[in-house]
Amino acid sequence: MVSLCLRRVIVFSRTGLDLRTMSSIPIARQALLELGFSEEQTEKIQGMRCPQHKIPNIKELCFIGLSPKTVLRILEERPELLKMTDKELRNRVDALRVLGLGEGSLQNSLSRCPALLSVPRSHLQAVIHCLKNRCQFTSLQVLKILHAAPETLTQDPSHIEDLFQYVYFRMGAKHQDIISSQVFETSVNEIKVRHQFLERLGKFQPPDKKRVCPPSNPKLKEVIQLSEEDFLTRVAHSSSEELDTFRKILEREEREGAQDIEDEEDELINNDDDSASENEDYEENVQGYKSKRRHKKK
């Protein structure tokens, strides 16, 4: 495996760099050059105030099989990785491997989404639990999601569930469509805007009771993945002005709907308070009546 080989071999990438030259170079700088970083890359890393005792963190990233260029970019995007211990960083990598991100896919995922190394194991497990149990994806489908859209692992599980429920129930999407469309990288609000815009234009019909959609409906990928310009031209056949107007209308409708719900909740609370007060008055009257009865008997 790439990582095991890299752990056993020290590669001197700079030709003509002998031991006499190395002895005059500061230890941290020397270690970075040994790992294959260029002079320029080494200066950039040292500019991050990378102390000598954090070199093992950089070695861990190199042992994964990432190129010096990719490691530098990851450190620039996620400087907090230098604040971890090398053991913590290794555990993060191992947690990703356990999920099925092996050699090749692991490097691609980290290159595409360095934030994966900042995600705790507990969060990774919560996302996988949501995908399998709340969204009913199979283990193989979950692995496909991680390969196609590793950013999914950084999302909040409640966000993932909200997205799934909307496209699955409201739009009639199938699991395979959801995977290929990379839904979980999209905002729920933006999907709602595009979907409901098409509905009001009569270009998207809701699924029937068996969750079957008319074949005339646009594909989920077309609704989600296209740029706004392409979406308007190829799918909605409408203008950006009309979409912007609809977006404002939808925002107002949702605000008013939220306000109505809040008013109803306040009314229910007030009714409960009134009922409690009436019950207290009734109990006082009953107690007074019983007291009078006892007094008359005496």
N, C-alpha and C positions, 0 to 999 in steps of 0.2 A: 504494500500500500504506500501511497505517496508520502503520507505523514510519517510512517515508521521509518522510511528511508531517509527522510529529511532529518529526523531526530538522530540518526547515526552518522550522518555525513556533514562535514563543514565545508562549504563551497567558497572558495576564494574567487570572487567574480572580477576583481580588479587585477589585471595582468601586471606583473612587475612589482607586486606588493609583498616584499619579503619580510622576514622577522625583524631585521634591523630597522626597517621603515616603520613597522607596526609598533615597535617598542616606544617610539616617540609620539604616538598618537594616543589621546586620552582613551581610557578603557571603553567608555560607552560608545564613542565614535568608532573605535576599532571593532567592537562587536557588531555594530550596524553594517559596517563595510564587509565584514565576514559573512553576514547574512545575504549579501548581494545587493545592498542599497548603493546607489550612486552617491557621489559627493554631494550633489544638489539635494537628493532625497534625504540624505543623512543630516544636512544642515536644517532642512525643514522640520525633521523630527526633533532635533535638538532645540529648535526654536519653540517647540511646544513645551519646553522646560521638562523634558523627559529625563528623569534621574537614572542613574546607573542601575538601581535595583528594580527598575521597571522594564529593563531589556528582556527579561523572561516572558513578559506579556507579548512583546513584539515577536519573540521566537515562537510562541504558541500560534500566533497568526500565520507565521511562515510555515510552521509544521503542518498546518491544515492543507497547504498546497497553494496558498495565495501568492501572487507575484508581489514583489516589493512595491510596484506602482499601486496595486489594489490595496495593500496593507496601509500605505501612506494615505490613500483616499479614505479608508475606513477610520483611521485615527483622526483625520481632519474632521470627518463628519460626526464621530462619536468619541470625543476626547475623554469621556468618562471611563473608557476601557483601560486607560492608564492608571486609574484610581483603584481598580480591582487588583486582587492578588492573582498571580498566574494560575493558582489552583481554581479560583472562582471562574476565571475565563475558560479554563479547560473543562470545568463542569458544565458551563453554558454550551460549549461545543458538543460535549457528550450528550446533553439533553436533546439537542437538535438531531444528532445521529440516531438516538433512540426512536424518534418520531418517523424515521425512514429517510432522512436526508443523508445519503451515503456519499462516497467519493464521487466527485463530479457535480452532482446536484447540490451538495453542501457548498462547494466553492461558488457555484453560480448563484445560489440563494443569498449568500453573504455579500457577494459582489453587487447584487441587485438591491439588497436590503440590509445594510450594515446594522440597522436597529435591532435585528434579531439577536445580536450578542448582548443587548441591554435588557432583554426580556427575561424575567425570572422563570424558573421551572414551573412554579405554581400557576403562572399566567398561561404558559404553553399548555399545561394540562387542562386548564379551564376552557381554553379555546377548542381543544380536541374534543372534550366532553360535550361542548355545545354543538359542534358539527355532527358528532355521532348520535347524540341522544335527543337534542332539541330539533335538529334539522334532518335527522335520519339519513345521513350520508353513510355509505359503507366504508370500511377501512381502506379499500382500494381507491374509492372516490376521494377520501380525505387526503390520501397521498398525492393524488392528481392535483388537488387544490394547492397543496404545499409546493409542488413542483412548478405549477403554472403561476401561482400568485403567493409567494412566501410572505408578502406583506400582511396576509390574512392573520398570521400568528401575532402580529402587533396590535390587532384590533380588539376592542372591548367585546366580550361575548354577547352582551345585550345588543350591541350594534349589529353584530353578525345575525343574531336571531331576528331582529326587526327587519333587516334587509331580506332575509330568507322568507319570512312570513309574508312580506309584501309581494315579492315577485312570484312566490309559489301560489298563494291564495288569490291575490288580486289580479295577477297577470297570467296565471295558469302555467307558469314555467315549470319545466321538468328538471330533475336533478342534473342531468347531463348538460342541459342548456345553461344552468346556473354556473357549472364548472367552466365551460368553454367561454362564457361571457365575462368571467372574472368579476362577478357582481360585488364581492366583498371589498373591493378597492373603491367603490363608488359611494357617494353620499345618498342617504335615504331620501332626502328632500329633492335632490336633483332627479332621481328616478321617478319620484311622485310627479314632479313638474312635467317631465317629458311624457310619462304615461297618461296622465290625466289631460294633458294638452291634446294628445292624439285621440283620447276618448271623446272629448268635446268637439273635435273636428270630425268625428265619425269614422276615424281611421283605425281604431282599436276597439274590438268588441270583447266584453268580459267572457270568461270561461263559463260553460254550463255546469250543471250540478255534478257532472262526472269529471270536471276540470278539463274539459276538452275545448280548445280554442278554435275559432274559424281559421281555415288556412290563409285567409286574406290578411290576418294580423301580421304586422312586422315581427321579425325575429327579435328575441331578447337582445342579442348582440347588436342589432341595428339601433335599438332604442338606447342602449347604454354606452357602447364603445365609440360610436361615431363622434366626431367633433360637432360642435353646435352648428357650424355652417353646413356640414354634410348632412346632419340630422334634419335640418330645415329644408334642404334642397332635395334630398333623396327619399326622405320618409314622410315628413309632415307636409311638404309642399306649401310652406308658409314663410312668413318674414320674421326677422329677428324682433321687429317692433311688436308684432302680435304675440310672440313668445314672452317678451318682457312684460307686456300688459297682462298676459295670463298669469305670469309668475306673481305679479303684485296682487292680482285678484285672489289667487290661491292663498297667499300669505295672509290677506285680510280675512278670508273665510276661516282659516285655521285659527287666527287670533280670536275671532268672534266665537268660534266653536269652543275654544278653550275657556273664554270668558263665560259662556253659557253653562259649561260644566261646573266652573267655579261657583257661579251664582246658585246652581242647583244644590251643590254641596253645602253652601252656606245656609240655604233654605232648610235643608234636611237637619242641619245642626240646630238651627233655631227652633224647628218643630220638635226636635228631641228635648231641647231645653224647656219648651212650653209644656210638653207632656210630663216631664219630670216635675215641673212646678205644680201641674194639676194633680199629679199623684200625691205630692206632699200635702196639698190642700185637702185632698180626699182623706188621707190618713189622719190628718189633724181633726177633721170633722167626725170621723169614725171614733177616734179616741175620746173626743168630747162627748159624743152620744153615749158611749159606754160608761163614761164617768158619771153622767147624769142618771143613767139607769141604776148604777150601783148606789148613788146617793138617795134615790127614791125608795129603794128596797130597805135601806136603813131607816 
